[in-house]
Amino acid sequence: MKLKSMIVALSMTVAAPAFAEDLIITINNTSSMALAQFFTSPADVGEWEEDVFGDGVLPAGNTVDVTIADGREQCVYDLKFVMESGQEIVGTQDMCEEPTFTLSDN
């Protein structure tokens, strides 16, 4: 099935952590495609850091918690989701305020 559009829906689920604590985010993949790669970096850094998934993927219909333990006192991160089709979704998010991401076909 060809993906018509991809929406990253954000919803707040937990209170904001204190600075210098690990950030735990939840990715819900309710789309019909696997999430092949997930990149994140602080918004003030000009390059993407490593693929969080490494050799893994997040299959369609699955959820994963991701811990960002980079020791930085920052909440705002750039995010890049790469679907198995190669489609990229890029954005910036305050991960202390909005720690849950839902990928869907709608």
GIWOMO-V562379 format. One record per pair of residues at least 12 apart in sequence whose C-alpha atoms are under 6 Angstrom apart, sorted by the first residue. I is the first residue (numbers start at 1). J is the second residue. D is the distance in whole Angstrom. If there is no record, write none. Layout:
BEGIN
i=I j=J d=D
i=I j=J d=D
END
This chain:
BEGIN
i=5 j=105 d=6
i=6 j=104 d=6
i=6 j=105 d=5
i=7 j=103 d=6
i=7 j=104 d=6
i=8 j=102 d=6
i=8 j=103 d=5
i=9 j=101 d=6
i=9 j=102 d=5
i=10 j=100 d=6
i=10 j=101 d=5
i=11 j=98 d=6
i=11 j=100 d=6
i=12 j=98 d=5
i=16 j=96 d=5
i=16 j=97 d=6
i=19 j=73 d=5
i=20 j=71 d=6
i=20 j=72 d=6
i=20 j=73 d=5
i=22 j=68 d=6
i=22 j=69 d=5
i=23 j=67 d=6
i=23 j=68 d=5
i=24 j=66 d=6
i=24 j=67 d=4
i=25 j=65 d=6
i=25 j=66 d=5
i=25 j=99 d=5
i=25 j=100 d=6
i=26 j=64 d=6
i=26 j=65 d=4
i=26 j=100 d=5
i=27 j=63 d=6
i=27 j=64 d=5
i=27 j=100 d=6
i=27 j=101 d=5
i=27 j=102 d=6
i=28 j=63 d=4
i=28 j=102 d=5
i=29 j=60 d=6
i=29 j=61 d=5
i=29 j=62 d=5
i=29 j=63 d=6
i=29 j=102 d=6
i=29 j=103 d=5
i=30 j=60 d=6
i=30 j=61 d=5
i=30 j=103 d=6
i=30 j=104 d=5
i=31 j=60 d=6
i=31 j=103 d=6
i=31 j=104 d=4
i=31 j=105 d=5
i=32 j=60 d=5
i=33 j=60 d=5
i=34 j=58 d=6
i=34 j=59 d=4
i=34 j=60 d=5
i=34 j=84 d=5
i=35 j=57 d=6
i=35 j=58 d=5
i=35 j=83 d=4
i=35 j=84 d=6
i=36 j=57 d=5
i=36 j=82 d=6
i=36 j=83 d=5
i=36 j=84 d=5
i=37 j=51 d=6
i=37 j=82 d=5
i=38 j=51 d=5
i=38 j=52 d=6
i=38 j=80 d=6
i=38 j=81 d=5
i=39 j=51 d=5
i=39 j=52 d=6
i=39 j=79 d=6
i=39 j=80 d=5
i=40 j=78 d=6
i=40 j=79 d=5
i=41 j=77 d=5
i=41 j=78 d=5
i=42 j=77 d=4
i=42 j=78 d=6
i=43 j=76 d=6
i=43 j=77 d=5
i=43 j=78 d=5
i=75 j=94 d=5
i=75 j=95 d=5
i=75 j=96 d=5
i=76 j=93 d=5
i=76 j=94 d=4
i=76 j=95 d=6
i=77 j=92 d=6
i=77 j=93 d=6
i=78 j=91 d=6
i=78 j=92 d=4
i=79 j=91 d=5
i=79 j=92 d=6
END
